[in-house]
Amino acid sequence: MGAVKNKRMPRAVREQQMLDAAVRTFGQRGYRAASMDEIADLAGVSKPLVYLYLNSKEDLFTSCIRREAAALMAAVRAGVQPDLPADRQLWDGLRAFFAHTAQNPDGWTVLHLQARTHGEPFAAEVTAMREELVAFVTQLIVVAAREAHRDPSLAEGEVAGLAEALVGAAESLAAWANATPGVSAKQAAATLMNFAWAGLGNLMDGRPWVPPKQ
Amino acid sequence: MGAVKNKRMPRAVREQQMLDAAVRTFGQRGYRAASMDEIADLAGVSKPLVYLYLNSKEDLFTSCIRREAAALMAAVRAGVQPDLPADRQLWDGLRAFFAHTAQNPDGWTVLHLQARTHGEPFAAEVTAMREELVAFVTQLIVVAAREAHRDPSLAEGEVAGLAEALVGAAESLAAWANATPGVSAKQAAATLMNFAWAGLGNLMDGRPWVPPKQ
Protein backbone atom coordinates (compact mmCIF):
# COMPACT_ATOMS: atom_id res chain seq x y z
CA MET A 1 0.00 0.00 0.00
CA GLY A 2 2.64 2.49 1.10
CA ALA A 3 4.67 1.49 -1.94
CA VAL A 4 2.07 2.89 -4.31
CA LYS A 5 1.33 5.97 -2.25
CA ASN A 6 5.01 6.84 -1.89
CA LYS A 7 5.91 6.29 -5.54
CA ARG A 8 6.83 9.88 -6.32
CA MET A 9 8.77 10.60 -3.14
CA PRO A 10 12.34 11.88 -3.55
CA ARG A 11 14.99 9.27 -2.94
CA ALA A 12 16.35 11.07 0.16
CA VAL A 13 12.95 11.01 1.86
CA ARG A 14 12.41 7.37 1.04
CA GLU A 15 15.83 6.44 2.34
CA GLN A 16 15.04 8.10 5.66
CA GLN A 17 11.82 6.08 5.85
CA MET A 18 13.79 2.90 5.22
CA LEU A 19 16.29 3.88 7.89
CA ASP A 20 13.45 4.67 10.34
CA ALA A 21 12.02 1.21 9.73
CA ALA A 22 15.43 -0.43 9.97
CA VAL A 23 16.38 1.27 13.27
CA ARG A 24 13.07 0.19 14.75
CA THR A 25 13.45 -3.38 13.54
CA PHE A 26 17.13 -3.75 14.50
CA GLY A 27 16.43 -2.15 17.88
CA GLN A 28 13.46 -4.36 18.71
CA ARG A 29 14.41 -7.67 17.07
CA GLY A 30 18.20 -7.46 17.21
CA TYR A 31 20.51 -7.40 14.20
CA ARG A 32 20.53 -11.14 13.43
CA ALA A 33 16.80 -11.73 13.81
CA ALA A 34 15.75 -8.64 11.85
CA SER A 35 14.66 -9.52 8.32
CA MET A 36 14.88 -7.32 5.24
CA ASP A 37 11.28 -8.35 4.44
CA GLU A 38 10.09 -6.88 7.71
CA ILE A 39 12.06 -3.67 7.21
CA ALA A 40 10.72 -3.21 3.67
CA ASP A 41 7.15 -3.89 4.89
CA LEU A 42 7.47 -1.40 7.72
CA ALA A 43 8.90 1.23 5.35
CA GLY A 44 6.10 0.57 2.87
CA VAL A 45 8.45 -0.26 0.01
CA SER A 46 9.53 -3.37 -1.87
CA LYS A 47 12.51 -5.37 -0.68
CA PRO A 48 14.42 -4.88 -3.98
CA LEU A 49 14.12 -1.12 -3.49
CA VAL A 50 15.75 -1.41 -0.05
CA TYR A 51 18.62 -3.36 -1.62
CA LEU A 52 18.83 -0.88 -4.52
CA TYR A 53 19.08 2.10 -2.16
CA LEU A 54 21.04 0.63 0.75
CA ASN A 55 22.85 -2.29 -0.85
CA SER A 56 22.85 -5.04 1.83
CA LYS A 57 21.74 -5.79 5.37
CA GLU A 58 25.28 -4.98 6.56
CA ASP A 59 25.34 -1.61 4.78
CA LEU A 60 21.83 -0.81 5.97
CA PHE A 61 22.86 -1.53 9.57
CA THR A 62 26.00 0.64 9.14
CA SER A 63 23.84 3.48 7.78
CA CYS A 64 21.55 3.14 10.82
CA ILE A 65 24.50 3.29 13.23
CA ARG A 66 25.93 6.38 11.50
CA ARG A 67 22.62 8.20 11.40
CA GLU A 68 21.79 7.46 15.03
CA ALA A 69 25.31 8.38 16.19
CA ALA A 70 25.18 11.70 14.33
CA ALA A 71 21.72 12.47 15.72
CA LEU A 72 22.81 11.77 19.31
CA MET A 73 25.95 13.93 18.98
CA ALA A 74 23.92 16.75 17.38
CA ALA A 75 21.35 16.59 20.20
CA VAL A 76 24.05 16.84 22.89
CA ARG A 77 25.85 19.70 21.11
CA ALA A 78 22.58 21.57 20.57
CA GLY A 79 21.70 21.17 24.27
CA VAL A 80 24.81 22.94 25.57
CA GLN A 81 25.28 26.73 25.55
CA PRO A 82 28.96 27.58 26.02
CA ASP A 83 28.33 30.89 27.80
CA LEU A 84 26.52 29.36 30.78
CA PRO A 85 28.16 28.26 34.07
CA ALA A 86 29.96 24.93 34.09
CA ASP A 87 27.45 22.95 36.14
CA ARG A 88 24.66 24.31 33.96
CA GLN A 89 26.45 23.21 30.79
CA LEU A 90 26.95 19.72 32.15
CA TRP A 91 23.33 19.53 33.31
CA ASP A 92 22.05 20.72 29.92
CA GLY A 93 24.30 18.26 28.09
CA LEU A 94 23.14 15.37 30.26
CA ARG A 95 19.49 16.41 29.91
CA ALA A 96 19.90 16.47 26.13
CA PHE A 97 21.67 13.09 26.14
CA PHE A 98 19.08 11.31 28.27
CA ALA A 99 16.15 13.02 26.53
CA HIS A 100 17.46 11.84 23.17
CA THR A 101 18.14 8.26 24.31
CA ALA A 102 14.70 8.11 26.01
CA GLN A 103 12.91 9.45 22.93
CA ASN A 104 14.85 7.14 20.61
CA PRO A 105 15.07 3.88 22.55
CA ASP A 106 15.52 1.81 19.38
CA GLY A 107 18.29 4.10 18.17
CA TRP A 108 20.01 3.80 21.53
CA THR A 109 19.69 0.01 21.50
CA VAL A 110 21.23 -0.02 18.02
CA LEU A 111 24.17 2.12 19.19
CA HIS A 112 24.78 0.80 22.68
CA LEU A 113 23.94 -2.86 22.26
CA GLN A 114 23.39 -4.13 18.72
CA ALA A 115 26.29 -2.29 17.06
CA ARG A 116 28.69 -3.56 19.71
CA THR A 117 27.48 -7.14 19.66
CA HIS A 118 27.73 -8.07 15.99
CA GLY A 119 31.33 -7.80 14.93
CA GLU A 120 34.19 -5.34 14.83
CA PRO A 121 33.26 -3.22 11.79
CA PHE A 122 29.96 -2.19 13.42
CA ALA A 123 31.59 -1.75 16.83
CA ALA A 124 34.21 0.54 15.24
CA GLU A 125 31.44 2.88 14.04
CA VAL A 126 30.23 3.31 17.60
CA THR A 127 33.78 3.71 18.90
CA ALA A 128 34.22 6.68 16.56
CA MET A 129 31.11 8.38 17.95
CA ARG A 130 32.15 7.59 21.50
CA GLU A 131 35.53 9.23 20.94
CA GLU A 132 33.78 12.34 19.66
CA LEU A 133 31.57 12.36 22.76
CA VAL A 134 34.56 11.93 25.10
CA ALA A 135 36.43 14.75 23.29
CA PHE A 136 33.38 17.01 23.65
CA VAL A 137 33.05 16.28 27.38
CA THR A 138 36.82 16.66 27.90
CA GLN A 139 36.70 20.10 26.31
CA LEU A 140 33.70 20.99 28.47
CA ILE A 141 35.59 20.05 31.66
CA VAL A 142 38.76 21.87 30.55
CA VAL A 143 36.92 25.08 29.67
CA ALA A 144 34.87 24.89 32.86
CA ALA A 145 38.02 24.56 34.97
CA ARG A 146 39.73 27.41 33.11
CA GLU A 147 36.82 29.87 32.95
CA ALA A 148 35.99 29.35 36.60
CA HIS A 149 39.66 30.11 37.43
CA ARG A 150 39.45 27.07 39.59
CA ASP A 151 42.29 24.68 39.05
CA PRO A 152 44.12 25.65 35.83
CA SER A 153 46.63 22.89 36.49
CA LEU A 154 44.04 20.11 36.49
CA ALA A 155 46.19 17.56 34.66
CA GLU A 156 45.28 16.68 31.09
CA GLY A 157 45.38 12.98 31.84
CA GLU A 158 43.09 13.47 34.83
CA VAL A 159 40.57 15.37 32.70
CA ALA A 160 40.67 12.66 30.03
CA GLY A 161 39.98 10.06 32.73
CA LEU A 162 37.10 12.10 34.16
CA ALA A 163 35.55 12.43 30.70
CA GLU A 164 35.84 8.64 30.17
CA ALA A 165 34.18 8.05 33.54
CA LEU A 166 31.37 10.48 32.77
CA VAL A 167 30.63 9.02 29.34
CA GLY A 168 30.77 5.46 30.67
CA ALA A 169 28.41 6.38 33.49
CA ALA A 170 26.01 8.09 31.08
CA GLU A 171 25.94 5.12 28.68
CA SER A 172 25.30 2.71 31.51
CA LEU A 173 22.55 4.89 33.01
CA ALA A 174 20.80 5.41 29.66
CA ALA A 175 20.53 1.65 29.11
CA TRP A 176 19.24 1.22 32.68
CA ALA A 177 16.76 4.13 32.41
CA ASN A 178 15.29 2.79 29.16
CA ALA A 179 14.91 -0.68 30.68
CA THR A 180 13.43 0.52 33.99
CA PRO A 181 9.76 1.60 33.99
CA GLY A 182 9.12 4.96 35.61
CA VAL A 183 12.61 6.43 35.26
CA SER A 184 12.41 9.70 33.33
CA ALA A 185 15.19 11.28 31.28
CA LYS A 186 15.30 14.13 33.79
CA GLN A 187 15.70 11.71 36.71
CA ALA A 188 18.53 9.89 34.96
CA ALA A 189 20.30 13.20 34.31
CA ALA A 190 19.80 14.27 37.95
CA THR A 191 21.18 10.95 39.22
CA LEU A 192 24.33 11.46 37.18
CA MET A 193 24.67 15.08 38.31
CA ASN A 194 24.27 13.96 41.92
CA PHE A 195 26.89 11.34 41.36
CA ALA A 196 29.32 13.48 39.47
CA TRP A 197 28.92 17.16 39.98
CA ALA A 198 29.91 17.64 43.59
CA GLY A 199 32.97 15.50 42.96
CA LEU A 200 33.97 17.42 39.85
CA GLY A 201 33.23 20.75 41.56
CA ASN A 202 35.44 19.92 44.55
CA LEU A 203 38.20 18.74 42.25
CA MET A 204 38.14 21.97 40.25
CA ASP A 205 38.32 23.94 43.49
CA GLY A 206 41.54 22.13 44.27
CA ARG A 207 39.98 19.85 46.87
CA PRO A 208 40.51 16.32 45.54
CA TRP A 209 39.34 13.26 47.42
CA VAL A 210 42.21 12.10 49.61
CA PRO A 211 42.95 8.38 49.83
CA PRO A 212 43.24 6.89 53.34
CA LYS A 213 46.74 6.34 54.70
CA GLN A 214 47.72 2.77 55.33
CA MET B 1 57.81 -29.81 23.44
CA GLY B 2 55.49 -28.81 26.30
CA ALA B 3 53.21 -31.62 25.24
CA VAL B 4 55.74 -34.23 26.26
CA LYS B 5 56.84 -32.46 29.43
CA ASN B 6 53.25 -31.96 30.59
CA LYS B 7 52.09 -35.47 29.81
CA ARG B 8 51.31 -36.52 33.39
CA MET B 9 49.66 -33.31 34.53
CA PRO B 10 46.17 -33.61 36.00
CA ARG B 11 43.38 -32.61 33.65
CA ALA B 12 42.34 -29.60 35.80
CA VAL B 13 45.84 -28.13 35.66
CA ARG B 14 46.09 -28.63 31.93
CA GLU B 15 42.69 -27.06 31.36
CA GLN B 16 43.81 -23.97 33.24
CA GLN B 17 46.90 -23.79 31.02
CA MET B 18 44.70 -24.01 27.95
CA LEU B 19 42.45 -21.28 29.32
CA ASP B 20 45.48 -19.10 30.11
CA ALA B 21 46.66 -19.48 26.53
CA ALA B 22 43.16 -18.88 25.16
CA VAL B 23 42.55 -15.71 27.20
CA ARG B 24 45.87 -14.33 26.03
CA THR B 25 45.18 -15.19 22.39
CA PHE B 26 41.56 -13.99 22.36
CA GLY B 27 42.58 -10.81 24.19
CA GLN B 28 45.45 -9.97 21.87
CA ARG B 29 44.18 -11.23 18.50
CA GLY B 30 40.45 -10.89 18.95
CA TYR B 31 37.95 -13.74 18.93
CA ARG B 32 37.62 -14.17 15.16
CA ALA B 33 41.33 -13.96 14.34
CA ALA B 34 42.45 -16.25 17.17
CA SER B 35 43.22 -19.76 15.94
CA MET B 36 42.95 -23.00 17.86
CA ASP B 37 46.42 -23.93 16.52
CA GLU B 38 47.92 -20.87 18.17
CA ILE B 39 46.12 -21.54 21.45
CA ALA B 40 47.26 -25.18 21.51
CA ASP B 41 50.85 -24.13 20.70
CA LEU B 42 50.88 -21.51 23.43
CA ALA B 43 49.47 -24.01 25.94
CA GLY B 44 52.05 -26.60 24.87
CA VAL B 45 49.46 -29.23 23.97
CA SER B 46 48.06 -30.75 20.79
CA LYS B 47 45.04 -29.21 19.11
CA PRO B 48 42.95 -32.40 19.44
CA LEU B 49 43.53 -32.28 23.20
CA VAL B 50 42.12 -28.73 23.34
CA TYR B 51 39.02 -29.96 21.47
CA LEU B 52 38.79 -33.03 23.69
CA TYR B 53 38.89 -30.94 26.87
CA LEU B 54 37.03 -27.82 25.82
CA ASN B 55 34.93 -29.01 22.89
CA SER B 56 34.93 -26.10 20.40
CA LYS B 57 36.22 -22.59 19.87
CA GLU B 58 32.83 -21.26 21.02
CA ASP B 59 32.88 -23.34 24.21
CA LEU B 60 36.49 -22.44 24.88
CA PHE B 61 35.65 -18.74 24.55
CA THR B 62 32.65 -19.16 26.87
CA SER B 63 34.89 -20.91 29.44
CA CYS B 64 37.35 -17.99 29.19
CA ILE B 65 34.59 -15.43 29.76
CA ARG B 66 33.23 -17.35 32.77
CA ARG B 67 36.65 -17.81 34.34
CA GLU B 68 37.67 -14.17 33.87
CA ALA B 69 34.30 -12.89 35.10
CA ALA B 70 34.50 -15.05 38.25
CA ALA B 71 38.10 -13.94 38.89
CA LEU B 72 37.20 -10.25 38.58
CA MET B 73 34.20 -10.57 40.91
CA ALA B 74 36.29 -12.53 43.43
CA ALA B 75 39.02 -9.86 43.35
CA VAL B 76 36.53 -7.06 44.01
CA ARG B 77 34.80 -8.98 46.82
CA ALA B 78 38.14 -9.86 48.42
CA GLY B 79 39.22 -6.21 48.27
CA VAL B 80 36.32 -4.88 50.34
CA GLN B 81 36.11 -5.21 54.15
CA PRO B 82 32.52 -4.61 55.27
CA ASP B 83 33.46 -3.16 58.69
CA LEU B 84 35.38 -0.17 57.28
CA PRO B 85 33.89 3.30 56.57
CA ALA B 86 31.89 3.74 53.37
CA ASP B 87 34.43 5.79 51.41
CA ARG B 88 37.14 3.34 52.39
CA GLN B 89 35.05 0.38 51.16
CA LEU B 90 34.44 2.07 47.85
CA TRP B 91 38.11 3.03 47.52
CA ASP B 92 39.23 -0.52 48.34
CA GLY B 93 36.72 -1.99 45.89
CA LEU B 94 37.84 0.35 43.12
CA ARG B 95 41.52 -0.31 43.87
CA ALA B 96 40.86 -4.05 43.64
CA PHE B 97 38.88 -3.64 40.40
CA PHE B 98 41.49 -1.51 38.64
CA ALA B 99 44.40 -3.57 39.98
CA HIS B 100 42.80 -6.73 38.62
CA THR B 101 41.97 -5.23 35.21
CA ALA B 102 45.49 -3.75 34.95
CA GLN B 103 47.16 -7.04 35.91
CA ASN B 104 44.94 -9.03 33.55
CA PRO B 105 44.64 -6.80 30.49
CA ASP B 106 43.84 -9.74 28.18
CA GLY B 107 41.16 -10.97 30.55
CA TRP B 108 39.63 -7.50 30.67
CA THR B 109 39.73 -7.22 26.87
CA VAL B 110 37.96 -10.58 26.66
CA LEU B 111 35.25 -9.42 29.07
CA HIS B 112 34.78 -5.79 28.11
CA LEU B 113 35.37 -5.93 24.37
CA GLN B 114 35.58 -9.37 22.78
CA ALA B 115 32.71 -11.01 24.65
CA ARG B 116 30.42 -8.10 23.78
CA THR B 117 31.39 -7.91 20.14
CA HIS B 118 30.84 -11.47 18.93
CA GLY B 119 27.20 -12.32 19.36
CA GLU B 120 24.50 -12.45 21.97
CA PRO B 121 25.36 -15.73 23.76
CA PHE B 122 28.81 -14.40 24.70
CA ALA B 123 27.45 -10.95 25.53
CA ALA B 124 24.89 -12.57 27.86
CA GLU B 125 27.70 -14.15 29.88
CA VAL B 126 29.17 -10.71 30.55
CA THR B 127 25.75 -9.24 31.29
CA ALA B 128 25.34 -11.81 34.08
CA MET B 129 28.64 -10.77 35.67
CA ARG B 130 27.80 -7.10 35.27
CA GLU B 131 24.50 -7.60 37.07
CA GLU B 132 26.35 -9.26 39.93
CA LEU B 133 28.75 -6.31 40.08
CA VAL B 134 25.91 -3.77 40.04
CA ALA B 135 24.10 -5.69 42.81
CA PHE B 136 27.29 -5.73 44.88
CA VAL B 137 27.82 -1.96 44.44
CA THR B 138 24.13 -1.26 45.13
CA GLN B 139 24.36 -3.16 48.40
CA LEU B 140 27.53 -1.26 49.27
CA ILE B 141 25.81 2.11 48.74
CA VAL B 142 22.68 1.03 50.65
CA VAL B 143 24.65 -0.24 53.65
CA ALA B 144 26.89 2.83 53.60
CA ALA B 145 23.87 5.14 53.67
CA ARG B 146 22.19 3.14 56.44
CA GLU B 147 25.20 2.59 58.70
CA ALA B 148 26.24 6.21 58.46
CA HIS B 149 22.69 7.21 59.48
CA ARG B 150 22.89 9.63 56.63
CA ASP B 151 19.89 9.47 54.39
CA PRO B 152 17.90 6.31 55.22
CA SER B 153 15.29 7.37 52.68
CA LEU B 154 17.71 7.42 49.75
CA ALA B 155 15.30 5.96 47.22
CA GLU B 156 15.92 2.44 45.98
CA GLY B 157 15.66 3.53 42.35
CA GLU B 158 18.18 6.31 42.95
CA VAL B 159 20.65 3.86 44.51
CA ALA B 160 20.21 1.46 41.58
CA GLY B 161 20.92 4.32 39.19
CA LEU B 162 24.01 5.38 41.13
CA ALA B 163 25.33 1.82 41.07
CA GLU B 164 24.79 1.64 37.29
CA ALA B 165 26.61 4.94 36.87
CA LEU B 166 29.52 3.80 39.03
CA VAL B 167 29.94 0.46 37.24
CA GLY B 168 29.66 2.11 33.81
CA ALA B 169 32.27 4.69 34.81
CA ALA B 170 34.60 1.99 36.15
CA GLU B 171 34.32 -0.13 32.99
CA SER B 172 34.99 2.86 30.78
CA LEU B 173 37.97 3.98 32.89
CA ALA B 174 39.51 0.50 33.02
CA ALA B 175 39.52 0.26 29.21
CA TRP B 176 41.01 3.76 29.01
CA ALA B 177 43.65 3.09 31.69
CA ASN B 178 44.81 -0.11 29.99
CA ALA B 179 45.07 1.68 26.64
CA THR B 180 46.84 4.78 28.01
CA PRO B 181 50.56 4.46 28.84
CA GLY B 182 51.53 5.75 32.27
CA VAL B 183 48.11 5.48 33.94
CA SER B 184 48.38 3.24 37.01
CA ALA B 185 45.57 1.25 38.59
CA LYS B 186 45.80 3.50 41.64
CA GLN B 187 45.46 6.64 39.53
CA ALA B 188 42.41 5.24 37.75
CA ALA B 189 40.82 4.41 41.10
CA ALA B 190 41.63 7.91 42.44
CA THR B 191 40.13 9.54 39.34
CA LEU B 192 36.88 7.67 39.88
CA MET B 193 36.84 8.50 43.59
CA ASN B 194 37.41 12.17 42.76
CA PHE B 195 34.60 11.98 40.27
CA ALA B 196 32.18 10.07 42.41
CA TRP B 197 32.83 10.23 46.08
CA ALA B 198 32.15 13.84 46.94
CA GLY B 199 28.91 13.58 44.97
CA LEU B 200 27.83 10.39 46.68
CA GLY B 201 28.91 11.76 50.07
CA ASN B 202 26.86 14.93 49.63
CA LEU B 203 23.89 12.92 48.46
CA MET B 204 24.01 10.65 51.51
CA ASP B 205 24.19 13.72 53.74
CA GLY B 206 20.91 14.84 52.23
CA ARG B 207 22.50 17.53 50.05
CA PRO B 208 21.66 16.55 46.49
CA TRP B 209 22.73 18.60 43.52
CA VAL B 210 19.92 21.04 42.74
CA PRO B 211 18.97 21.63 39.12
CA PRO B 212 18.72 25.27 37.95
CA LYS B 213 15.22 26.73 37.87
CA GLN B 214 13.70 27.66 34.57
HADDOCK unambig.tbl for C-alpha pairs under 7 A between the chains (distance, minus, plus):
assign (segid A and resid 116 and name CA) (segid B and resid 116 and name CA) 6.33 0.50 0.50
assign (segid A and resid 116 and name CA) (segid B and resid 117 and name CA) 5.14 0.50 0.50
assign (segid A and resid 117 and name CA) (segid B and resid 116 and name CA) 5.15 0.50 0.50
assign (segid A and resid 117 and name CA) (segid B and resid 117 and name CA) 4.01 0.50 0.50
assign (segid A and resid 117 and name CA) (segid B and resid 118 and name CA) 5.52 0.50 0.50
assign (segid A and resid 117 and name CA) (segid B and resid 119 and name CA) 5.19 0.50 0.50
assign (segid A and resid 117 and name CA) (segid B and resid 120 and name CA) 6.52 0.50 0.50
assign (segid A and resid 118 and name CA) (segid B and resid 117 and name CA) 5.53 0.50 0.50
assign (segid A and resid 118 and name CA) (segid B and resid 118 and name CA) 5.46 0.50 0.50
assign (segid A and resid 118 and name CA) (segid B and resid 119 and name CA) 5.45 0.50 0.50
assign (segid A and resid 119 and name CA) (segid B and resid 117 and name CA) 5.21 0.50 0.50
assign (segid A and resid 119 and name CA) (segid B and resid 118 and name CA) 5.45 0.50 0.50
assign (segid A and resid 120 and name CA) (segid B and resid 117 and name CA) 6.53 0.50 0.50
assign (segid A and resid 158 and name CA) (segid B and resid 191 and name CA) 6.68 0.50 0.50
assign (segid A and resid 161 and name CA) (segid B and resid 173 and name CA) 6.41 0.50 0.50
assign (segid A and resid 161 and name CA) (segid B and resid 191 and name CA) 6.63 0.50 0.50
assign (segid A and resid 162 and name CA) (segid B and resid 191 and name CA) 6.52 0.50 0.50
assign (segid A and resid 162 and name CA) (segid B and resid 195 and name CA) 6.60 0.50 0.50
assign (segid A and resid 164 and name CA) (segid B and resid 172 and name CA) 5.88 0.50 0.50
assign (segid A and resid 164 and name CA) (segid B and resid 173 and name CA) 5.80 0.50 0.50
assign (segid A and resid 165 and name CA) (segid B and resid 169 and name CA) 4.07 0.50 0.50
assign (segid A and resid 165 and name CA) (segid B and resid 170 and name CA) 6.61 0.50 0.50
assign (segid A and resid 165 and name CA) (segid B and resid 172 and name CA) 5.94 0.50 0.50
assign (segid A and resid 165 and name CA) (segid B and resid 173 and name CA) 5.60 0.50 0.50
assign (segid A and resid 165 and name CA) (segid B and resid 192 and name CA) 6.90 0.50 0.50
assign (segid A and resid 166 and name CA) (segid B and resid 169 and name CA) 6.20 0.50 0.50
assign (segid A and resid 168 and name CA) (segid B and resid 168 and name CA) 4.72 0.50 0.50
assign (segid A and resid 168 and name CA) (segid B and resid 169 and name CA) 4.46 0.50 0.50
assign (segid A and resid 168 and name CA) (segid B and resid 172 and name CA) 4.95 0.50 0.50
assign (segid A and resid 169 and name CA) (segid B and resid 165 and name CA) 4.08 0.50 0.50
assign (segid A and resid 169 and name CA) (segid B and resid 166 and name CA) 6.21 0.50 0.50
assign (segid A and resid 169 and name CA) (segid B and resid 168 and name CA) 4.46 0.50 0.50
assign (segid A and resid 169 and name CA) (segid B and resid 169 and name CA) 4.41 0.50 0.50
assign (segid A and resid 170 and name CA) (segid B and resid 165 and name CA) 6.62 0.50 0.50
assign (segid A and resid 172 and name CA) (segid B and resid 164 and name CA) 5.89 0.50 0.50
assign (segid A and resid 172 and name CA) (segid B and resid 165 and name CA) 5.95 0.50 0.50
assign (segid A and resid 172 and name CA) (segid B and resid 168 and name CA) 4.97 0.50 0.50
assign (segid A and resid 173 and name CA) (segid B and resid 161 and name CA) 6.42 0.50 0.50
assign (segid A and resid 173 and name CA) (segid B and resid 164 and name CA) 5.82 0.50 0.50
assign (segid A and resid 173 and name CA) (segid B and resid 165 and name CA) 5.60 0.50 0.50
assign (segid A and resid 191 and name CA) (segid B and resid 158 and name CA) 6.67 0.50 0.50
assign (segid A and resid 191 and name CA) (segid B and resid 161 and name CA) 6.64 0.50 0.50
assign (segid A and resid 191 and name CA) (segid B and resid 162 and name CA) 6.53 0.50 0.50
assign (segid A and resid 192 and name CA) (segid B and resid 165 and name CA) 6.91 0.50 0.50
assign (segid A and resid 193 and name CA) (segid B and resid 209 and name CA) 6.58 0.50 0.50
assign (segid A and resid 194 and name CA) (segid B and resid 199 and name CA) 5.56 0.50 0.50
assign (segid A and resid 194 and name CA) (segid B and resid 200 and name CA) 6.94 0.50 0.50
assign (segid A and resid 194 and name CA) (segid B and resid 203 and name CA) 6.63 0.50 0.50
assign (segid A and resid 194 and name CA) (segid B and resid 208 and name CA) 5.86 0.50 0.50
assign (segid A and resid 194 and name CA) (segid B and resid 209 and name CA) 5.14 0.50 0.50
assign (segid A and resid 195 and name CA) (segid B and resid 162 and name CA) 6.62 0.50 0.50
assign (segid A and resid 195 and name CA) (segid B and resid 196 and name CA) 5.55 0.50 0.50
assign (segid A and resid 195 and name CA) (segid B and resid 199 and name CA) 4.70 0.50 0.50
assign (segid A and resid 195 and name CA) (segid B and resid 200 and name CA) 5.49 0.50 0.50
assign (segid A and resid 196 and name CA) (segid B and resid 195 and name CA) 5.55 0.50 0.50
assign (segid A and resid 196 and name CA) (segid B and resid 196 and name CA) 5.34 0.50 0.50
assign (segid A and resid 196 and name CA) (segid B and resid 199 and name CA) 5.51 0.50 0.50
assign (segid A and resid 197 and name CA) (segid B and resid 199 and name CA) 6.14 0.50 0.50
assign (segid A and resid 198 and name CA) (segid B and resid 198 and name CA) 5.54 0.50 0.50
assign (segid A and resid 198 and name CA) (segid B and resid 199 and name CA) 4.41 0.50 0.50
assign (segid A and resid 199 and name CA) (segid B and resid 194 and name CA) 5.56 0.50 0.50
assign (segid A and resid 199 and name CA) (segid B and resid 195 and name CA) 4.73 0.50 0.50
assign (segid A and resid 199 and name CA) (segid B and resid 196 and name CA) 5.52 0.50 0.50
assign (segid A and resid 199 and name CA) (segid B and resid 197 and name CA) 6.14 0.50 0.50
assign (segid A and resid 199 and name CA) (segid B and resid 198 and name CA) 4.39 0.50 0.50
assign (segid A and resid 199 and name CA) (segid B and resid 199 and name CA) 4.92 0.50 0.50
assign (segid A and resid 200 and name CA) (segid B and resid 194 and name CA) 6.92 0.50 0.50
assign (segid A and resid 200 and name CA) (segid B and resid 195 and name CA) 5.50 0.50 0.50
assign (segid A and resid 203 and name CA) (segid B and resid 194 and name CA) 6.64 0.50 0.50
assign (segid A and resid 208 and name CA) (segid B and resid 194 and name CA) 5.88 0.50 0.50
assign (segid A and resid 209 and name CA) (segid B and resid 193 and name CA) 6.60 0.50 0.50
assign (segid A and resid 209 and name CA) (segid B and resid 194 and name CA) 5.16 0.50 0.50
